[in-house]
Amino acid sequence: MNPHSTSRSGGAQDSPDPPDPADPEGPAVHEGAVHDVAVIGAGVVGCAIARELSGHDLSVALLDAHDDVGNGTSKANTAILHTGFDATPGTLESRLVRRGYALLSDYARATGIPVERTGALLVAWTREELDALPALREKAAKNGYAHCREVTAEEVYRRLPALGEGVLGGLTVPDESIICPWTTTLAFATEAQSRGARVLLGHRVTGVDGDGGEDRGDRDDGATNTGSGVTVLRTPHGEVAARWVVNAAGLASAELDRLFGYSRFRVTPRRGELLVYDKFARPLANSIVLPVPSSRGKGVLISPTIYGNVMLGPTAQDLDDPEATGTSEAGFDFLLAKGARLMPRLLEEEVTASYAGLRAAIDHGDYLIEADPARRYLVAGGIRSTGLSASMAIAEHVRELLTTAGLRAEPRTGLPAPPRMPNIGEAGVRPYQDQARIARDSAYGRVVCFCERVTEGEIRDACASPLPPAGTDGLRRRTRAMNGRCQGFYCGARVEALLDDGLAARREGQGAPSRERGHCAAPAPQPAATAPGEAPA
Ligand SMILES: Cc1cc2nc3c(=O)[nH]c(=O)nc-3n(C[C@H](O)[C@H](O)[C@H](O)COP(=O)(O)OP(=O)(O)OC[C@H]3O[C@@H](n4cnc5c(N)ncnc54)[C@H](O)[C@@H]3O)c2cc1C
């Protein structure tokens, strides 16, 4: 723990009462508590950072503007756990994606995050793309990944018979994997909270007071200090004070950076639209089909999803509006045209859903992760297309940069076991398939959402979990309810009623609901019970 801090490690226990949700302007409920570190942004990156830091002797607050974790870009991506084979060698992104792949693969086994090692096949459709394959293999080797292999067109069609005509060859990437992005973010946040971090949802940071800086009269080099040592973050629910601040606000990271006095980068929201095909399409694409990348990015791919569907996308369109997450007719047409070329048979299947995510593109060409020791501030920006894969390595890197900058962080002993997350992946055993579990608790035998086979027991568990959903969107990400073919047309009313009941039961059990999820007297997450290798992956 930072010796300058006035709060104790495991700040959740020391915190003042949570805000009254009925009073959105609420009092300044966080007055008095000074955290060692405040992390702004509870996407996959911020949650990973909060998890990492709370494994050390530090009091941590994790703030997000939304009423749930993982509600920004982290909920809408292509959900590939990248090896980093195609990153630009020598970049921070290359190093952190590679390390992140290893860390997240292990973490997924420990916590039950669904992962499937489907592998990927990079497909060349033109002579130019075919000629580029050897260089891509060499690039992969420079990125520390030596398992790519060039294959003939016959081999490509043997693996993926549904591909359109005209394939000239391919490159295999056997370790590319698909992962559940929702469970990943939730697992990080759940573990951070179980380690004592305060999860402050609905806490949009609107202003920054105080000069950060160092405490008066405390510098080894004898220079005069003028700083108070504390930065105060203003939110609609009061002020949150911290010795160090990490900006992991994704699309808003540049805006927040300016509140800290910087003007060093601009975020361009780059929209990626995707189509999700029905589960009948899954046999068509048992591995990820990648295009040969161009300077515009990774291009349009076809990928199986962890939930048993097939995905086509994403597009890449630069926008001005960081909230423009709607899909467009132009995007739909573009994807259909691409799909017709890549895999015509896919277009015969039904589209279950379409969605769009916004990449936080910056003009830097690499992640922008920099610490300012004088301001006690760190920005993690430009985490554009690979943040899910790199998240745990970014967190490790952030902790190292902070300690180099002066944060004292000793690893804690006696940490709680990592949470065991509910399996929502198709490759693992789901509750409706688990006879022994149903025999113990019949709620797992009562299917509510028939498209996705979600049971009453899972909805009840989600409501009772340490970080319950704030609404049906959050429930979808925790259980898959209403995510299937009917999109909630048949089950929506029943699912909503169960959600309302579950959240009401939770409130009755512990008093008023709280935006400060770190305060919930929720059941502790289940300790990891399985050994590596037993996860659904
Ligand atoms: C179409 C698409 C496909 C992708 N595919 C992949 C892939 O296959 N594999 C991969 O590894 N990566 C992929 N990515 C990239 C990955 O999704 C991102 O890098 C990652 O989600 C970024 O996470 P984040 O935590 O930085 O941002 P976010 O998830 O956006 O989180 C930032 C959070 O900050 C909060 N916030 C913002 N302003 C404030 C404020 N003032 N106060 C409080 N909170 C605030 C927001 O509410 C948000 O929750 C893809 C991205 C897109 C868009």
The ligand as a Tripos MOL2 file, in Angstrom:
@<TRIPOS>MOLECULE
LIG
   53    58     1     0     0
SMALL
NO_CHARGES

@<TRIPOS>ATOM
      1 C1        -15.3300   -3.9710  -34.2930 C.3       1 LIG1
      2 C2        -14.2440   -4.2820  -33.3160 C.ar      1 LIG1
      3 C3        -13.6180   -5.5160  -33.3390 C.ar      1 LIG1
      4 C4        -12.6010   -5.8260  -32.4250 C.ar      1 LIG1
      5 N1        -12.1040   -7.0780  -32.3890 N.ar      1 LIG1
      6 C5        -11.2010   -7.4170  -31.4420 C.ar      1 LIG1
      7 C6        -10.7380   -8.7460  -31.3370 C.ar      1 LIG1
      8 O1        -11.1780   -9.6230  -32.0550 O.2       1 LIG1
      9 N2         -9.7920   -9.0240  -30.4050 N.ar      1 LIG1
     10 C7         -9.2720   -8.0640  -29.5840 C.ar      1 LIG1
     11 O2         -8.3930   -8.3710  -28.7960 O.2       1 LIG1
     12 N3         -9.7390   -6.7940  -29.6280 N.ar      1 LIG1
     13 C8        -10.6830   -6.4500  -30.5300 C.ar      1 LIG1
     14 N4        -11.1630   -5.1820  -30.6040 N.ar      1 LIG1
     15 C9        -10.5940   -4.1750  -29.7200 C.3       1 LIG1
     16 C10       -11.1370   -4.2450  -28.3020 C.3       1 LIG1
     17 O3        -12.5280   -4.4290  -28.3050 O.3       1 LIG1
     18 C11       -10.7520   -2.9430  -27.6080 C.3       1 LIG1
     19 O4         -9.3750   -2.7280  -27.7440 O.3       1 LIG1
     20 C12       -11.1050   -2.9810  -26.1360 C.3       1 LIG1
     21 O5        -12.4290   -3.3550  -25.9280 O.3       1 LIG1
     22 C13       -10.8420   -1.6210  -25.5320 C.3       1 LIG1
     23 O6        -11.1860   -1.6980  -24.1840 O.3       1 LIG1
     24 P1        -11.1530   -0.4150  -23.2770 P.3       1 LIG1
     25 O7        -11.3590   -0.8760  -21.8880 O.co2     1 LIG1
     26 O8         -9.9130    0.3640  -23.5850 O.co2     1 LIG1
     27 O9        -12.3390    0.4990  -23.8080 O.3       1 LIG1
     28 P2        -13.9170    0.4280  -23.4730 P.3       1 LIG1
     29 O10       -14.4260   -0.9390  -23.4500 O.co2     1 LIG1
     30 O11       -14.5780    1.3780  -24.4080 O.co2     1 LIG1
     31 O12       -13.9910    0.9860  -21.9890 O.3       1 LIG1
     32 C14       -13.8270    2.3530  -21.7080 C.3       1 LIG1
     33 C15       -14.7930    2.6630  -20.5870 C.3       1 LIG1
     34 O13       -14.5360    3.9930  -20.1370 O.3       1 LIG1
     35 C16       -15.7640    4.5190  -19.7060 C.3       1 LIG1
     36 N5        -15.6720    5.9850  -19.6800 N.ar      1 LIG1
     37 C17       -15.4850    6.8130  -20.7290 C.ar      1 LIG1
     38 N6        -15.4570    8.0850  -20.2880 N.ar      1 LIG1
     39 C18       -15.6280    8.0500  -18.9560 C.ar      1 LIG1
     40 C19       -15.6830    9.0500  -17.9430 C.ar      1 LIG1
     41 N7        -15.5650   10.3520  -18.2200 N.pl3     1 LIG1
     42 N8        -15.8770    8.6710  -16.6580 N.ar      1 LIG1
     43 C20       -16.0070    7.3390  -16.3450 C.ar      1 LIG1
     44 N9        -15.9560    6.3640  -17.2710 N.ar      1 LIG1
     45 C21       -15.7650    6.7200  -18.5500 C.ar      1 LIG1
     46 C22       -16.7660    4.0200  -20.7390 C.3       1 LIG1
     47 O14       -18.0730    4.0330  -20.2030 O.3       1 LIG1
     48 C23       -16.2500    2.6230  -21.0260 C.3       1 LIG1
     49 O15       -16.9280    1.6310  -20.2810 O.3       1 LIG1
     50 C24       -12.1710   -4.8420  -31.4990 C.ar      1 LIG1
     51 C25       -12.8080   -3.5950  -31.4810 C.ar      1 LIG1
     52 C26       -13.8400   -3.3200  -32.3550 C.ar      1 LIG1
     53 C27       -14.5600   -2.0230  -32.2680 C.3       1 LIG1
@<TRIPOS>BOND
     1     1     2 1
     2     2     3 ar
     3     2    52 ar
     4     3     4 ar
     5     4     5 ar
     6     4    50 ar
     7     5     6 ar
     8     6     7 ar
     9     6    13 1
    10     7     8 2
    11     7     9 ar
    12     9    10 ar
    13    10    11 2
    14    10    12 ar
    15    12    13 ar
    16    13    14 ar
    17    14    15 1
    18    14    50 ar
    19    15    16 1
    20    16    17 1
    21    16    18 1
    22    18    19 1
    23    18    20 1
    24    20    21 1
    25    20    22 1
    26    22    23 1
    27    23    24 1
    28    24    25 2
    29    24    26 1
    30    24    27 1
    31    27    28 1
    32    28    29 2
    33    28    30 1
    34    28    31 1
    35    31    32 1
    36    32    33 1
    37    33    34 1
    38    33    48 1
    39    34    35 1
    40    35    36 1
    41    35    46 1
    42    36    37 ar
    43    36    45 ar
    44    37    38 ar
    45    38    39 ar
    46    39    40 ar
    47    39    45 ar
    48    40    41 1
    49    40    42 ar
    50    42    43 ar
    51    43    44 ar
    52    44    45 ar
    53    46    47 1
    54    46    48 1
    55    48    49 1
    56    50    51 ar
    57    51    52 ar
    58    52    53 1
@<TRIPOS>SUBSTRUCTURE
     1 LIG1         1 GROUP 0 **** ****
